[in-house]
């Protein structure tokens, strides 16, 4: 029997079980039909942050950023490029610290941009400061994923 990977839809929060061997086939949510593993970072909010990080089996990397932050804006294209390169093995997402300050406070984020890797709700690593797409890819692959 083939193993399944659970992915929470960032759009409708439905939990989808995708055969692990089919993750690269562009799976969509069974409820709302949104792509579950897009080649661009998904947008996280106060409402979908917790369900997505706790339910998704895929390694998840979140860019905590703010629109007023020049290094955040400078790193945005690199994060998008890294998302294209790392998909479908990793799911990349963005969360605005301006729109969800309580989340960044609860995670004790001291500086942005800040990348945090999560797996099944647990933090596996963090890196502050702007990086190139290549540096992001190297950092993500080096994390202690299970």
Helices and strands as residue ranges (DSSP letters): E 4-8, E 15-19, G 20-25, E 42-44, H 49-55, E 59-65, H 70-86, E 90-96, H 101-106, E 114-119, E 122-128, H 133-142
